[in-house]
Amino acid sequence: MRLTVIDHPLVTHKLTVLRDENTPSPVFRQLVEELIMLLAYESTRGIALKPHAINTPVCPTTGAKIASPRPIVVPILRAGLGMLEGMTRLMPTAEVGFLGLKRNEETLEAVTYANRLPDDLTDRQCFVLDPMLATGHTLISSIDYLFERGAKDVTAICILAAPEGLKTLEEHIGTRGDVKIIVAAVDEKLNDKGYIVPGLGDAGDRLYGVVD
């Protein structure tokens, strides 16, 4: 597992506004989109390319295009949906699938309730979108699911991570190089309810409102 923390002034600025409890949902959604575009730029550094011949207004030349099979972007419902627009703006040719996982509030384990992904992901580069890497159980379930279906590599893009979740993830995945974690910041800890501290609250609720 390879962890990358994006240390950039614009990332820090946008993250600070996201953390503010007074930031309204419309602004929060816009900032998440902008922030994910910055994180996505780094996360796609290793994307597979193939040569592609073109004619410029001056002469023929050979450039490169994203190779097949196309990458697949996998937002984790529901909060991951708020990250999707920023990712697809940067990589519009990618396919999109969905995984629905929710946390059991007693065990803090992830439970799958929805799946809209191909059964065969052989040689696909997968990008998982989940705002909060808290306990790590949701990402573990997602990453295992994708590799079981043949994924070539998996990159998880998160706004925040907790040290406990990163440790759990690393213990599960080990040193394999086909898993990358891209985050804007690693926060202090988890509280007794499994929320990241200082964090930014419940990302889904702040994106879309409270759903009873």
Backbone as ProteinMPNN parsed JSONL, in Angstrom:
{"seq_chain_A": "MRLTVIDHPLVTHKLTVLRDENTPSPVFRQLVEELIMLLAYESTRGIALKPHAINTPVCPTTGAKIASPRPIVVPILRAGLGMLEGMTRLMPTAEVGFLGLKRNEETLEAVTYANRLPDDLTDRQCFVLDPMLATGHTLISSIDYLFERGAKDVTAICILAAPEGLKTLEEHIGTRGDVKIIVAAVDEKLNDKGYIVPGLGDAGDRLYGVVD", "coords_chain_A": {"N_chain_A": [[0.842, -1.197, 0.0], [0.544, 2.161, -0.867], [0.737, 5.353, 0.405], [-0.259, 8.66, -0.234], [-0.122, 11.963, 0.678], [-1.55, 14.912, -0.219], [0.107, 17.753, -0.33], [-0.556, 20.857, -0.684], [-1.08, 24.33, -1.195], [-3.661, 25.175, -2.155], [-5.208, 22.912, -1.703], [-5.088, 22.78, 1.086], [-6.357, 25.203, 1.764], [-9.009, 24.846, 0.708], [-9.79, 22.601, 2.13], [-9.836, 23.603, 4.731], [-12.041, 25.342, 4.632], [-14.028, 23.461, 4.106], [-14.041, 22.05, 6.517], [-15.178, 23.858, 8.288], [-17.958, 24.348, 10.285], [-19.886, 26.171, 9.628], [-20.041, 26.337, 6.903], [-22.199, 26.267, 4.203], [-24.316, 23.722, 2.619], [-24.454, 23.963, -0.334], [-22.037, 25.342, -0.929], [-20.249, 23.612, 0.248], [-20.561, 21.319, -1.376], [-19.595, 22.309, -3.839], [-16.933, 22.884, -3.182], [-15.984, 20.331, -2.536], [-16.06, 19.137, -5.064], [-14.124, 20.725, -6.41], [-11.874, 20.184, -4.841], [-11.531, 17.43, -5.203], [-10.829, 17.34, -7.877], [-8.24, 18.336, -7.72], [-7.002, 16.331, -6.164], [-7.453, 14.177, -7.835], [-5.822, 14.702, -9.995], [-3.249, 14.013, -9.092], [-3.74, 11.348, -8.438], [-4.147, 10.034, -10.822], [-1.723, 9.791, -12.018], [-0.368, 7.454, -12.682], [-1.827, 6.298, -14.726], [-2.703, 4.093, -17.396], [-1.431, 4.405, -20.703], [-1.634, 4.566, -24.317], [0.105, 4.681, -27.472], [-0.809, 7.177, -29.912], [-1.511, 8.19, -33.09], [-1.632, 11.35, -34.668], [-2.586, 14.275, -36.619], [-1.228, 17.39, -36.463], [-1.844, 20.975, -36.99], [0.527, 21.529, -38.226], [2.176, 19.229, -38.729], [2.367, 15.579, -38.983], [2.257, 13.625, -35.949], [3.011, 11.675, -32.996], [1.125, 11.057, -30.229], [-0.358, 10.289, -27.067], [-3.0, 8.309, -25.713], [-5.55, 7.456, -23.302], [-5.399, 4.095, -22.395], [-7.059, 1.002, -23.371], [-8.461, -1.687, -21.417], [-10.809, 0.844, -20.428], [-10.331, 3.018, -17.575], [-12.145, 2.616, -14.49], [-14.353, 4.384, -12.45], [-15.325, 4.365, -9.102], [-17.581, 5.409, -7.06], [-18.37, 5.36, -3.588], [-21.461, 4.835, -2.288], [-23.384, 6.925, 0.03], [-21.996, 9.248, 0.042], [-19.751, 9.308, -1.595], [-20.729, 10.023, -4.063], [-20.693, 12.769, -4.169], [-18.13, 13.303, -4.891], [-17.838, 12.49, -7.44], [-18.321, 14.142, -9.733], [-16.127, 15.91, -9.842], [-14.083, 14.082, -10.376], [-14.816, 12.904, -12.86], [-14.797, 15.123, -14.479], [-12.11, 15.569, -14.834], [-11.376, 13.164, -15.984], [-13.088, 12.289, -18.326], [-13.591, 10.115, -20.05], [-13.654, 7.828, -18.572], [-15.315, 4.918, -17.253], [-18.147, 4.483, -15.073], [-18.976, 2.976, -12.048], [-20.895, 1.704, -9.228], [-20.788, 1.292, -5.708], [-22.576, 0.375, -2.88], [-22.147, 0.821, 0.415], [-22.663, 0.58, 3.884], [-22.092, 1.6, 7.254], [-22.189, -0.489, 10.038], [-23.326, 0.69, 12.964], [-22.836, -0.334, 15.459], [-20.879, -2.393, 15.316], [-19.091, -1.199, 13.643], [-18.379, -2.257, 11.241], [-18.341, -2.676, 7.635], [-21.179, -2.954, 5.521], [-22.449, -4.305, 2.596], [-24.891, -3.008, 0.412], [-25.639, -2.349, -2.133], [-24.769, -2.788, -5.592], [-23.418, -1.87, -8.549], [-21.623, -2.784, -10.712], [-19.403, -4.134, -13.246], [-19.149, -7.727, -13.564], [-16.756, -8.73, -14.441], [-13.678, -7.414, -14.103], [-11.198, -7.538, -15.251], [-7.893, -6.545, -15.675], [-8.542, -3.879, -15.297], [-8.057, -0.515, -14.288], [-8.913, 0.847, -11.266], [-10.669, 3.407, -9.557], [-11.487, 4.372, -6.48], [-13.878, 6.261, -4.761], [-14.292, 7.855, -1.784], [-15.177, 9.918, 0.796], [-14.228, 9.813, 3.512], [-11.77, 8.096, 5.191], [-12.105, 6.278, 7.691], [-12.549, 4.018, 9.899], [-11.557, 2.184, 8.147], [-12.77, -0.116, 7.227], [-14.723, 0.025, 5.198], [-13.24, 0.678, 2.891], [-11.538, -1.538, 2.767], [-13.383, -3.613, 2.221], [-14.3, -2.708, -0.267], [-11.956, -2.645, -1.86], [-11.131, -5.346, -1.772], [-13.333, -6.484, -3.055], [-13.092, -5.45, -5.675], [-10.596, -6.466, -6.537], [-11.133, -9.192, -6.417], [-12.649, -9.486, -8.667], [-10.88, -9.133, -10.675], [-9.464, -6.715, -11.001], [-6.792, -4.59, -12.057], [-5.264, -2.664, -10.674], [-5.878, -0.618, -7.762], [-6.87, 2.561, -6.795], [-7.539, 4.56, -4.103], [-9.321, 7.445, -3.374], [-9.54, 9.849, -1.007], [-10.866, 12.397, 1.12], [-10.184, 12.849, 3.827], [-8.221, 10.997, 6.221], [-7.956, 8.703, 8.955], [-5.489, 7.804, 11.39], [-5.896, 5.281, 12.587], [-7.55, 3.935, 10.76], [-5.9, 3.846, 8.502], [-3.875, 2.205, 9.485], [-5.268, -0.204, 9.922], [-5.994, -0.774, 7.289], [-3.465, -1.05, 6.082], [-2.48, -3.269, 7.472], [-4.151, -5.202, 6.472], [-3.737, -5.129, 3.692], [-0.988, -5.018, 3.283], [2.273, -4.724, 1.804], [1.818, -4.531, -0.891], [2.057, -3.168, -4.144], [-0.006, -2.431, -5.807], [-2.056, -1.036, -4.715], [-3.112, 2.143, -3.944], [-3.375, 4.997, -1.892], [-4.795, 8.116, -1.798], [-4.898, 11.156, -0.193], [-6.172, 14.226, 1.25], [-5.477, 14.994, 3.794], [-4.149, 13.593, 6.822], [-5.754, 13.014, 9.719], [-6.052, 13.534, 13.337], [-7.188, 11.397, 15.004], [-9.635, 8.745, 15.674], [-12.857, 9.192, 17.165], [-14.852, 7.882, 19.937], [-17.107, 7.071, 18.619], [-16.32, 6.386, 16.159], [-15.786, 8.434, 14.374], [-13.85, 10.755, 12.456], [-11.429, 12.874, 13.929], [-9.9, 16.072, 13.896], [-11.662, 16.211, 11.745], [-14.545, 16.638, 9.533], [-17.138, 16.303, 10.075], [-20.167, 14.462, 9.233], [-19.834, 13.56, 6.031], [-21.698, 12.847, 4.037], [-24.153, 13.844, 5.056], [-23.532, 16.556, 5.121], [-23.19, 17.102, 2.48], [-25.687, 16.43, 1.305], [-27.723, 16.774, 3.113], [-29.524, 15.774, 6.1], [-30.651, 12.49, 6.364], [-33.269, 10.717, 7.564]], "CA_chain_A": [[0.0, 0.0, 0.0], [1.284, 3.42, -0.938], [-0.058, 6.498, 0.854], [0.193, 9.982, -0.667], [-0.855, 13.104, 1.238], [-1.347, 16.028, -1.144], [0.486, 18.963, 0.401], [-0.644, 21.954, -1.639], [-1.813, 25.43, -0.558], [-5.071, 25.198, -2.525], [-5.849, 21.81, -0.995], [-5.207, 23.193, 2.485], [-7.376, 26.25, 1.843], [-10.34, 24.286, 0.486], [-10.084, 21.699, 3.233], [-10.171, 24.422, 5.897], [-13.424, 25.804, 4.465], [-14.878, 22.281, 4.262], [-14.132, 21.691, 7.939], [-15.954, 24.867, 9.018], [-19.353, 23.931, 10.448], [-20.765, 27.196, 9.078], [-20.064, 26.262, 5.444], [-23.488, 25.676, 3.79], [-24.225, 22.564, 1.728], [-24.08, 24.265, -1.725], [-20.615, 25.674, -0.97], [-19.558, 22.37, 0.583], [-20.56, 20.474, -2.578], [-18.711, 22.903, -4.831], [-15.552, 22.73, -2.726], [-15.618, 18.921, -2.688], [-15.771, 18.933, -6.488], [-12.845, 21.357, -6.724], [-10.81, 19.483, -4.12], [-11.321, 16.126, -5.821], [-10.081, 17.556, -9.11], [-6.825, 18.458, -7.345], [-6.529, 15.012, -5.743], [-7.503, 13.284, -8.986], [-4.652, 14.976, -10.838], [-2.156, 13.189, -8.582], [-4.11, 9.93, -8.392], [-4.124, 9.463, -12.169], [-0.358, 9.889, -12.554], [0.06, 6.162, -13.206], [-2.835, 5.737, -15.614], [-2.113, 3.443, -18.566], [-1.588, 5.113, -21.967], [-1.199, 3.897, -25.54], [0.451, 5.657, -28.518], [-1.917, 7.556, -30.793], [-1.037, 9.056, -34.172], [-2.52, 12.468, -35.034], [-2.027, 15.333, -37.454], [-1.387, 18.758, -35.97], [-1.879, 21.896, -38.135], [1.87, 21.677, -38.793], [2.751, 17.978, -39.225], [1.958, 14.389, -38.229], [3.038, 13.312, -34.756], [2.429, 10.611, -32.181], [0.895, 11.387, -28.829], [-0.815, 9.146, -26.282], [-4.36, 8.371, -25.195], [-5.813, 6.469, -22.258], [-5.466, 2.759, -22.979], [-8.177, 0.117, -23.052], [-9.811, -1.259, -21.046], [-10.848, 2.15, -19.787], [-10.435, 3.025, -16.104], [-13.498, 2.683, -13.934], [-14.473, 5.179, -11.232], [-16.29, 3.691, -8.239], [-17.966, 6.14, -5.842], [-19.053, 4.608, -2.542], [-22.702, 5.544, -1.959], [-23.854, 7.971, -0.852], [-21.117, 10.42, 0.099], [-18.824, 9.291, -2.721], [-21.337, 10.68, -5.218], [-20.284, 14.172, -4.169], [-16.783, 13.385, -5.441], [-17.832, 11.947, -8.795], [-18.257, 15.18, -10.761], [-14.742, 16.373, -9.939], [-13.262, 13.034, -10.992], [-15.152, 12.722, -14.272], [-14.372, 16.316, -15.218], [-10.704, 15.376, -15.182], [-11.237, 11.928, -16.744], [-14.449, 12.081, -18.826], [-13.752, 8.862, -20.783], [-13.735, 6.7, -17.643], [-16.622, 4.37, -16.936], [-18.535, 4.703, -13.673], [-19.768, 1.957, -11.368], [-21.282, 2.152, -7.889], [-20.897, 0.348, -4.6], [-23.26, 0.912, -1.714], [-21.756, 0.215, 1.684], [-22.981, 1.385, 5.05], [-21.398, 1.144, 8.458], [-22.938, -0.937, 11.203], [-22.9, 1.627, 14.001], [-22.424, -1.06, 16.664], [-19.623, -3.115, 15.078], [-18.292, -0.339, 12.768], [-18.044, -3.012, 10.035], [-19.044, -2.242, 6.436], [-22.164, -3.893, 4.993], [-22.799, -3.957, 1.215], [-26.32, -3.032, 0.133], [-25.883, -2.075, -3.553], [-23.619, -3.057, -6.449], [-23.628, -1.647, -9.973], [-20.298, -2.922, -11.306], [-19.261, -5.334, -14.067], [-18.616, -8.895, -12.874], [-15.383, -8.934, -14.9], [-12.874, -6.19, -14.095], [-9.848, -7.962, -15.608], [-6.949, -5.528, -16.166], [-9.074, -2.524, -15.159], [-7.578, 0.374, -13.232], [-10.11, 1.278, -10.546], [-10.511, 4.563, -8.682], [-12.554, 4.354, -5.486], [-14.122, 7.579, -4.181], [-14.951, 7.817, -0.473], [-14.61, 11.101, 1.457], [-13.612, 9.615, 4.822], [-11.155, 6.817, 5.537], [-12.199, 6.325, 9.16], [-12.102, 2.736, 10.451], [-10.892, 1.441, 7.08], [-13.507, -1.316, 6.836], [-15.397, 0.238, 3.914], [-12.255, 0.575, 1.819], [-11.087, -2.931, 2.689], [-14.424, -4.358, 1.513], [-14.334, -2.248, -1.658], [-10.735, -3.076, -2.548], [-11.214, -6.803, -1.931], [-14.365, -6.755, -4.061], [-12.577, -5.124, -7.003], [-9.544, -7.419, -6.899], [-11.76, -10.502, -6.646], [-13.2, -9.475, -10.018], [-9.81, -9.04, -11.657], [-8.885, -5.382, -11.166], [-5.332, -4.514, -12.203], [-4.829, -1.919, -9.495], [-6.937, 0.177, -7.142], [-6.48, 3.809, -6.142], [-8.618, 5.135, -3.293], [-9.191, 8.893, -3.195], [-10.3, 10.251, 0.179], [-10.547, 13.75, 1.594], [-9.495, 12.713, 5.111], [-7.968, 9.652, 6.74], [-7.565, 8.583, 10.365], [-4.364, 6.863, 11.548], [-6.393, 3.936, 12.89], [-8.023, 3.336, 9.522], [-4.728, 3.561, 7.666], [-3.195, 1.048, 10.062], [-6.089, -1.376, 9.623], [-5.876, -1.013, 5.85], [-2.113, -1.54, 5.794], [-2.368, -4.633, 8.009], [-4.906, -6.09, 5.593], [-3.214, -5.124, 2.326], [0.452, -5.251, 3.292], [3.155, -3.842, 1.034], [1.556, -4.657, -2.326], [2.154, -1.872, -4.811], [-1.14, -2.157, -6.674], [-3.055, -0.283, -3.961], [-2.639, 3.487, -3.604], [-4.322, 5.818, -1.14], [-4.532, 9.537, -1.993], [-5.711, 11.917, 0.758], [-5.822, 15.634, 1.449], [-4.871, 15.14, 5.12], [-4.323, 12.546, 7.83], [-6.145, 13.722, 10.931], [-5.489, 13.131, 14.627], [-7.647, 10.124, 15.562], [-11.066, 8.487, 15.675], [-13.475, 9.27, 18.489], [-15.451, 6.614, 20.367], [-18.178, 6.721, 17.689], [-15.714, 6.045, 14.882], [-15.698, 9.597, 13.503], [-12.516, 11.353, 12.397], [-11.209, 14.096, 14.705], [-11.034, 17.008, 13.965], [-12.626, 15.833, 10.715], [-15.441, 17.661, 8.988], [-18.493, 15.835, 10.31], [-20.666, 13.445, 8.318], [-19.722, 14.147, 4.691], [-22.952, 12.66, 3.321], [-25.146, 14.791, 5.563], [-23.162, 17.919, 4.758], [-23.4, 17.219, 1.037], [-27.053, 16.231, 0.847], [-28.695, 16.945, 4.169], [-29.731, 14.647, 7.002], [-31.695, 11.559, 5.938], [-33.694, 9.884, 8.695]], "C_chain_A": [[0.872, 1.24, 0.0], [0.351, 4.583, -0.59], [0.571, 7.787, 0.354], [-0.713, 11.037, -0.052], [-0.534, 14.311, 0.372], [-1.126, 17.318, -0.356], [0.556, 20.132, -0.577], [-1.469, 23.071, -1.005], [-3.3, 25.465, -0.908], [-5.852, 24.075, -1.849], [-6.088, 22.197, 0.462], [-6.303, 24.232, 2.666], [-8.781, 25.664, 1.732], [-10.745, 23.353, 1.617], [-10.48, 22.469, 4.488], [-11.611, 24.913, 5.818], [-14.401, 24.636, 4.609], [-15.081, 21.923, 5.727], [-15.06, 22.622, 8.715], [-17.422, 24.461, 9.08], [-20.34, 24.942, 9.877], [-20.82, 27.19, 7.551], [-21.353, 25.582, 4.994], [-23.295, 24.574, 2.76], [-23.858, 22.927, 0.285], [-22.589, 24.588, -1.874], [-19.785, 24.425, -0.691], [-19.454, 21.475, -0.651], [-19.597, 21.001, -3.626], [-17.239, 22.71, -4.454], [-15.09, 21.281, -2.828], [-15.262, 18.631, -4.133], [-14.403, 19.498, -6.862], [-11.68, 20.609, -6.079], [-10.502, 18.144, -4.775], [-10.597, 16.271, -7.145], [-8.592, 17.667, -8.817], [-6.252, 17.107, -6.93], [-6.482, 14.046, -6.932], [-6.307, 13.485, -9.905], [-3.477, 14.11, -10.408], [-2.49, 11.708, -8.676], [-4.039, 9.262, -9.753], [-2.729, 9.499, -12.799], [0.093, 8.58, -13.202], [-0.93, 5.523, -14.173], [-2.19, 5.212, -16.89], [-2.452, 4.21, -19.846], [-1.171, 4.221, -23.127], [-0.868, 4.959, -26.582], [-0.736, 5.936, -29.433], [-1.416, 8.571, -31.818], [-2.09, 10.113, -34.502], [-1.815, 13.375, -36.037], [-2.283, 16.665, -36.779], [-1.535, 19.684, -37.181], [-0.534, 22.031, -38.838], [2.386, 20.388, -39.417], [2.149, 16.787, -38.477], [2.841, 14.207, -36.997], [2.337, 12.18, -34.005], [2.329, 11.085, -30.743], [0.49, 10.135, -28.069], [-2.233, 9.396, -25.807], [-4.514, 7.303, -24.119], [-6.076, 5.116, -22.909], [-6.765, 2.05, -22.61], [-7.654, -1.097, -22.299], [-9.776, 0.039, -20.253], [-10.886, 2.023, -18.266], [-11.895, 3.085, -15.679], [-13.46, 3.422, -12.605], [-15.602, 4.599, -10.394], [-16.578, 4.548, -7.001], [-18.686, 5.22, -4.868], [-20.28, 5.419, -2.116], [-22.807, 5.776, -0.457], [-22.873, 9.112, -0.96], [-20.14, 10.466, -1.065], [-19.378, 9.932, -3.973], [-20.924, 12.146, -5.317], [-18.897, 14.382, -4.744], [-16.742, 13.046, -6.929], [-17.643, 13.01, -9.861], [-16.828, 15.685, -10.943], [-13.851, 15.371, -10.634], [-13.551, 12.905, -12.486], [-14.871, 13.975, -15.104], [-12.93, 16.153, -15.687], [-10.531, 14.179, -16.113], [-12.591, 11.525, -17.334], [-14.66, 10.762, -19.563], [-13.856, 7.643, -19.863], [-15.171, 6.206, -17.527], [-16.884, 4.566, -15.447], [-19.369, 3.523, -13.182], [-20.047, 2.425, -9.951], [-21.252, 0.989, -6.906], [-21.604, 1.049, -3.455], [-22.85, 0.152, -0.476], [-22.153, 1.154, 2.808], [-22.332, 0.764, 6.27], [-22.39, 0.699, 9.512], [-22.45, -0.121, 12.395], [-22.501, 0.941, 15.3], [-21.072, -1.731, 16.478], [-18.617, -2.286, 14.292], [-17.81, -1.07, 11.515], [-18.879, -2.494, 8.862], [-19.956, -3.342, 5.925], [-22.558, -3.428, 3.595], [-24.301, -4.046, 1.008], [-26.634, -2.738, -1.33], [-24.605, -2.313, -4.343], [-24.035, -2.853, -7.899], [-22.256, -1.595, -10.64], [-20.279, -4.137, -12.214], [-18.728, -6.497, -13.227], [-17.151, -9.117, -13.215], [-14.663, -7.59, -14.97], [-11.42, -6.488, -14.469], [-9.064, -6.818, -16.244], [-7.488, -4.1, -16.086], [-8.339, -1.789, -14.049], [-8.806, 1.001, -12.583], [-9.78, 2.413, -9.592], [-11.721, 4.626, -7.751], [-12.659, 5.738, -4.841], [-14.89, 7.432, -2.88], [-14.356, 8.948, 0.361], [-13.797, 10.804, 2.707], [-13.051, 8.196, 4.96], [-11.066, 6.801, 7.053], [-11.679, 5.026, 9.764], [-11.334, 1.91, 9.428], [-11.689, 0.27, 6.545], [-14.207, -1.164, 5.481], [-14.416, 0.085, 2.762], [-11.743, -0.842, 1.664], [-12.096, -3.76, 1.903], [-14.442, -3.996, 0.031], [-13.133, -2.766, -2.44], [-10.747, -4.581, -2.774], [-12.192, -7.164, -3.039], [-13.818, -6.544, -5.469], [-11.496, -6.108, -7.439], [-10.114, -8.815, -7.156], [-12.322, -10.612, -8.052], [-12.156, -9.136, -11.064], [-9.172, -7.692, -11.848], [-7.361, -5.437, -11.217], [-4.698, -3.788, -11.033], [-5.978, -1.05, -9.008], [-6.317, 1.399, -6.479], [-7.692, 4.359, -5.401], [-8.337, 6.614, -3.072], [-10.123, 9.301, -2.062], [-9.923, 11.686, 0.542], [-9.719, 13.666, 2.872], [-9.273, 11.251, 5.448], [-7.623, 9.754, 8.216], [-6.421, 7.585, 10.469], [-4.825, 5.439, 11.809], [-6.852, 3.213, 11.627], [-6.888, 2.972, 8.591], [-3.985, 2.328, 8.175], [-3.949, -0.24, 9.752], [-5.966, -1.763, 8.153], [-4.517, -1.609, 5.502], [-1.915, -2.968, 6.302], [-3.072, -5.634, 7.105], [-4.231, -6.248, 4.231], [-1.725, -5.46, 2.276], [1.189, -4.271, 2.392], [2.885, -3.888, -0.467], [1.448, -3.283, -2.973], [0.977, -1.522, -5.682], [-2.307, -1.507, -5.942], [-2.446, 1.055, -3.554], [-3.757, 4.237, -2.9], [-3.897, 7.274, -1.296], [-5.452, 10.31, -1.063], [-5.258, 13.368, 0.801], [-5.15, 15.849, 2.795], [-5.089, 13.867, 5.928], [-4.574, 13.247, 9.154], [-5.619, 13.031, 12.191], [-5.879, 11.724, 15.057], [-9.119, 9.908, 15.225], [-11.61, 8.698, 17.084], [-14.175, 7.952, 18.809], [-16.633, 6.188, 19.511], [-17.649, 6.381, 16.3], [-15.662, 7.179, 13.896], [-14.302, 10.216, 13.587], [-12.496, 12.672, 13.158], [-9.909, 14.762, 14.229], [-12.064, 16.802, 12.853], [-13.398, 16.985, 10.12], [-16.899, 17.266, 9.17], [-18.865, 14.721, 9.35], [-20.714, 14.035, 6.908], [-21.022, 14.001, 3.914], [-24.022, 13.645, 3.747], [-24.815, 16.217, 5.132], [-23.292, 18.16, 3.254], [-24.879, 17.305, 0.675], [-28.123, 16.458, 1.888], [-28.878, 15.666, 4.966], [-30.897, 13.804, 6.49], [-32.041, 10.656, 7.106], [-33.924, 8.445, 8.253]], "O_chain_A": [[1.822, 1.348, 0.776], [-0.692, 4.766, -1.217], [1.776, 7.995, 0.493], [-1.929, 11.007, -0.24], [0.63, 14.692, 0.242], [-2.06, 17.889, 0.206], [1.583, 20.368, -1.213], [-2.465, 22.79, -0.339], [-4.122, 25.758, -0.041], [-7.009, 24.255, -1.469], [-7.169, 21.965, 1.002], [-7.088, 24.155, 3.611], [-9.644, 25.949, 2.562], [-11.91, 23.319, 2.014], [-11.362, 22.036, 5.229], [-12.325, 24.903, 6.82], [-15.483, 24.801, 5.171], [-16.179, 21.534, 6.128], [-15.665, 22.205, 9.703], [-18.057, 24.254, 8.046], [-21.507, 24.612, 9.663], [-21.575, 27.966, 6.964], [-21.592, 24.431, 5.359], [-22.254, 24.492, 2.108], [-23.008, 22.248, -0.292], [-21.953, 24.157, -2.836], [-18.747, 24.206, -1.316], [-18.387, 20.934, -0.94], [-18.86, 20.228, -4.237], [-16.406, 22.409, -5.309], [-13.935, 21.022, -3.167], [-14.271, 17.953, -4.405], [-13.617, 18.84, -7.543], [-10.631, 20.425, -6.697], [-9.337, 17.763, -4.89], [-9.812, 15.393, -7.505], [-7.769, 17.154, -9.575], [-5.129, 16.773, -7.309], [-5.588, 13.205, -7.024], [-5.834, 12.533, -10.525], [-2.784, 13.537, -11.249], [-1.612, 10.896, -8.965], [-3.886, 8.043, -9.833], [-2.587, 9.259, -13.998], [0.856, 8.599, -14.168], [-0.866, 4.317, -14.409], [-1.245, 5.808, -17.406], [-3.595, 4.615, -20.056], [-0.447, 3.242, -22.943], [-1.483, 6.025, -26.59], [-1.557, 5.058, -29.697], [-0.961, 9.659, -31.467], [-3.28, 9.814, -34.601], [-0.612, 13.256, -36.271], [-3.435, 17.033, -36.547], [-1.367, 19.223, -38.31], [-0.464, 22.591, -39.932], [2.968, 20.417, -40.502], [1.493, 16.967, -37.451], [4.014, 14.581, -36.996], [1.22, 11.786, -34.341], [3.324, 11.464, -30.124], [0.947, 9.038, -28.391], [-2.624, 10.531, -25.535], [-3.716, 6.369, -24.033], [-6.865, 5.003, -23.847], [-7.468, 2.437, -21.676], [-6.513, -1.505, -22.517], [-8.835, 0.3, -19.503], [-11.407, 1.045, -17.731], [-12.759, 3.548, -16.423], [-12.636, 3.124, -11.741], [-16.702, 4.367, -10.896], [-15.881, 4.42, -5.994], [-19.513, 4.402, -5.27], [-20.153, 6.548, -1.641], [-22.366, 4.915, 0.304], [-22.897, 9.866, -1.933], [-19.738, 11.55, -1.487], [-18.621, 10.343, -4.852], [-20.817, 12.696, -6.413], [-18.52, 15.512, -5.054], [-15.737, 13.283, -7.598], [-16.879, 12.804, -10.804], [-16.371, 15.867, -12.071], [-12.961, 15.75, -11.396], [-12.623, 12.808, -13.289], [-14.723, 13.88, -16.322], [-12.577, 16.55, -16.797], [-9.628, 14.179, -16.95], [-13.183, 10.537, -16.902], [-15.801, 10.32, -19.695], [-14.121, 6.538, -20.336], [-16.12, 6.974, -17.681], [-15.96, 4.786, -14.664], [-20.343, 3.126, -13.823], [-19.497, 3.436, -9.513], [-21.634, -0.136, -7.229], [-21.27, 2.18, -3.105], [-23.168, -1.029, -0.331], [-21.999, 2.371, 2.7], [-22.059, -0.435, 6.311], [-23.326, 1.428, 9.841], [-21.289, -0.231, 12.792], [-21.887, 1.57, 16.162], [-20.213, -1.659, 17.357], [-17.43, -2.611, 14.265], [-16.937, -0.572, 10.804], [-19.966, -1.948, 9.049], [-19.576, -4.512, 5.893], [-22.961, -2.278, 3.421], [-24.923, -5.041, 1.382], [-27.788, -2.864, -1.739], [-23.503, -2.077, -3.849], [-24.894, -3.568, -8.416], [-21.787, -0.541, -11.069], [-21.043, -5.079, -11.999], [-17.954, -6.289, -12.293], [-16.387, -9.626, -12.395], [-14.997, -6.736, -15.792], [-10.513, -5.769, -14.051], [-9.506, -6.205, -17.216], [-6.951, -3.203, -16.735], [-8.035, -2.363, -13.003], [-9.636, 1.608, -13.259], [-8.756, 2.395, -8.91], [-12.839, 4.9, -8.188], [-11.654, 6.314, -4.426], [-16.018, 6.939, -2.875], [-13.151, 8.95, 0.615], [-12.784, 11.459, 2.952], [-13.79, 7.217, 4.856], [-10.078, 7.252, 7.632], [-10.5, 4.932, 10.107], [-10.55, 1.036, 9.796], [-11.331, -0.293, 5.51], [-14.275, -2.118, 4.707], [-14.726, -0.565, 1.764], [-11.533, -1.304, 0.542], [-11.714, -4.525, 1.017], [-14.583, -4.87, -0.824], [-13.281, -3.267, -3.555], [-10.406, -5.043, -3.863], [-11.918, -8.038, -3.862], [-14.053, -7.364, -6.357], [-11.483, -6.538, -8.592], [-9.622, -9.536, -8.024], [-12.458, -11.717, -8.578], [-12.498, -8.878, -12.218], [-8.394, -7.523, -12.787], [-6.728, -6.226, -10.515], [-3.706, -4.251, -10.47], [-6.928, -0.782, -9.743], [-5.366, 1.289, -5.705], [-8.743, 4.595, -5.998], [-7.249, 6.99, -2.636], [-11.338, 9.121, -2.145], [-8.799, 12.126, 0.299], [-8.684, 14.321, 2.995], [-10.028, 10.377, 5.023], [-7.071, 10.755, 8.672], [-6.383, 6.615, 9.712], [-4.219, 4.49, 11.314], [-6.578, 2.027, 11.446], [-6.906, 1.913, 7.963], [-3.522, 1.506, 7.384], [-3.348, -1.243, 9.367], [-5.847, -2.943, 7.821], [-4.428, -2.557, 4.721], [-1.263, -3.781, 5.646], [-2.641, -6.78, 6.986], [-4.159, -7.349, 3.684], [-1.259, -6.108, 1.338], [0.773, -3.122, 2.239], [3.662, -3.33, -1.242], [0.835, -2.364, -2.43], [0.939, -0.432, -6.253], [-3.415, -1.431, -6.473], [-1.402, 1.102, -2.904], [-4.928, 4.127, -3.262], [-2.766, 7.63, -0.964], [-6.669, 10.144, -1.131], [-4.128, 13.699, 0.443], [-4.344, 16.767, 2.946], [-6.079, 13.159, 5.745], [-3.721, 13.981, 9.653], [-4.847, 12.075, 12.119], [-5.015, 10.932, 15.435], [-9.764, 10.744, 14.593], [-10.928, 8.424, 18.071], [-14.096, 7.005, 18.026], [-17.121, 5.067, 19.652], [-18.423, 6.121, 15.378], [-15.51, 6.944, 12.697], [-13.661, 10.203, 14.638], [-13.417, 13.482, 13.05], [-8.886, 14.08, 14.161], [-13.223, 17.183, 13.012], [-12.983, 18.142, 10.184], [-17.787, 17.81, 8.515], [-17.998, 14.108, 8.728], [-21.537, 14.905, 6.623], [-21.419, 14.924, 3.203], [-24.719, 14.216, 2.908], [-25.713, 16.997, 4.814], [-23.482, 19.295, 2.816], [-25.284, 18.131, -0.143], [-29.312, 16.349, 1.588], [-28.433, 14.597, 4.547], [-31.982, 14.319, 6.218], [-31.189, 9.908, 7.586], [-34.286, 7.598, 9.07]]}, "name": "protein", "num_of_chains": 1, "seq": "MRLTVIDHPLVTHKLTVLRDENTPSPVFRQLVEELIMLLAYESTRGIALKPHAINTPVCPTTGAKIASPRPIVVPILRAGLGMLEGMTRLMPTAEVGFLGLKRNEETLEAVTYANRLPDDLTDRQCFVLDPMLATGHTLISSIDYLFERGAKDVTAICILAAPEGLKTLEEHIGTRGDVKIIVAAVDEKLNDKGYIVPGLGDAGDRLYGVVD"}
